[in-house]
Amino acid sequence: MATGKRIVLASRPQGAPTLDNFRVETFDLPEIKEGEVGLRVIYLSLDPYMRGRMSDAKSYAAPVPVDGTMEGETIGEVTHSRHSDFKPGDMVRGRTGWCTDAVIKGDAIRHFDTHGAPLTSALGALGMPGFTAYAGMKVIGQPQEGNTVVVAAASGPVGSMVGQLARLAGARAVGIAGGADKCAYVRDELGFDAVVDHRSGTFADDLRLACPDGIDVYFENVGGHVWDAVLPLLNPYARVPVCGLVATYNGENAAGHDRLAGTMSAILRRSLRVRGFIQSEFVGEHYADFQTKIGPLVASGKIRYREDIVDGLDNAPEAFIGMLKGRNFGKLLVRVKEL
Ligand SMILES: NC(=O)c1ccc[n+]([C@@H]2O[C@H](COP(=O)([O-])OP(=O)(O)OC[C@H]3O[C@@H](n4cnc5c(N)ncnc54)[C@H](OP(=O)(O)O)[C@@H]3O)[C@@H](O)[C@H]2O)c1
């Protein structure tokens, strides 16, 4: 019987995940039934939301059960097919989880088009993170010409797209990133108008100087001390798409410093529009437009992105743990098998 390798959730983390929370297992691949396909997984996407799936706290999606395969989206090559839409050799995208091989219902996978951009872009700039930026900006951020748009985690797949979309709309893009290398990349390669290092002791002052006209759109990816620096700079009627709060996912920054009164007061006094969202809410209405408009811009290099590719499924836990501390530099992917 053919076997595959997978990574399961061994235990739920308390605070930051550790390697002990994961376990590598070999498993028997089931027989492929009518309507199913067999896949060899080529790339696995590692994303911050996976920290939420490791916890059993109530959320918008069900947790991964203990001993269950870690959830995740992958690109795979069809090896066997008993579904009329797929044939061996097809490259598809689906939620197989953290594994080397999978048997999956054909209805749960999709062909994809990168418009000539590299395959991996289907998990980043032209995949879920890129779409998150696109939908959050279009529906909630609504940048206008001359606005100042601020985004943190600016070198990552969501933040890098947010800033470049802001510039395409004629706005001024100010990035926040951790460390000199990421800041240089955001300014020099991505073309943001200004960038501020949130690890600097003068971060709040640096941000104020980088935003002399205040902030009209703050695309929230981080929370914590970044929110503290942003809040006083938000202009009346500023829009705040609340996309993620990665600084709080490990339970740090969440308690101890109560931001509620200051935040609510600013929302009231400055008529802020703060709106949380999960990208799946906007797929039906906006995904096709995203592909048509953004695909060619990514393929032509007008919209740029960076990837951080780790080799081998066994290295996924360490890479994932590092991402929650800002150790990734660009869209984090695992090369599970050679193409
Ligand atoms: N709402 C949705 O549907 C949706 C969909 C996709 C993603 N998201 C969210 O969007 C955000 C960005 O996702 P991504 O995939 O683009 O991630 P990413 O940028 O590839 O990785 C996360 C980055 O967050 C920054 N970070 C981590 N801990 C931090 C801390 N304590 N303080 C400040 N910055 C910290 C680090 O960048 P620096 O080193 O530059 O600080 C790190 O590289 C996340 O919050 C994610 O959960 C939401």
The ligand as a Gaussian input file, in Angstrom:
#p B3LYP/6-31G(d) Opt

LIG

0 1
 N       -8.799000      38.351000       7.500000
 C       -8.368000      37.455000       6.613000
 O       -9.155000      36.854000       5.863000
 C       -6.892000      37.208000       6.493000
 C       -6.359000      36.455000       5.432000
 C       -4.967000      36.327000       5.321000
 C       -4.136000      36.898000       6.285000
 N       -4.696000      37.587000       7.315000
 C       -3.851000      38.236000       8.326000
 O       -3.035000      39.182000       7.668000
 C       -1.844000      39.374000       8.429000
 C       -0.627000      39.230000       7.521000
 O       -0.600000      37.909000       6.995000
 P        0.578000      37.447000       6.014000
 O        0.200000      36.095000       5.518000
 O        0.843000      38.520000       5.023000
 O        1.783000      37.284000       7.058000
 P        3.347000      37.578000       6.904000
 O        3.543000      39.027000       6.703000
 O        3.951000      36.635000       5.923000
 O        3.910000      37.095000       8.318000
 C        3.543000      37.680000       9.509000
 C        4.407000      38.931000       9.793000
 O        3.824000      39.598000      10.887000
 C        4.809000      40.371000      11.521000
 N        4.742000      40.150000      12.970000
 C        4.751000      38.978000      13.617000
 N        4.688000      39.183000      14.940000
 C        4.656000      40.527000      15.114000
 C        4.575000      41.365000      16.257000
 N        4.549000      40.849000      17.494000
 N        4.534000      42.706000      16.081000
 C        4.559000      43.221000      14.837000
 N        4.642000      42.471000      13.707000
 C        4.687000      41.141000      13.855000
 C        6.164000      39.897000      10.986000
 O        6.626000      40.876000      10.049000
 P        7.671000      42.001000      10.518000
 O        8.935000      41.265000      10.857000
 O        7.777000      42.891000       9.351000
 O        7.055000      42.641000      11.703000
 C        5.816000      38.618000      10.260000
 O        6.712000      38.360000       9.221000
 C       -1.896000      38.364000       9.578000
 O       -2.404000      38.995000      10.727000
 C       -2.897000      37.340000       9.075000
 O       -3.515000      36.616000      10.119000
 C       -6.053000      37.732000       7.435000

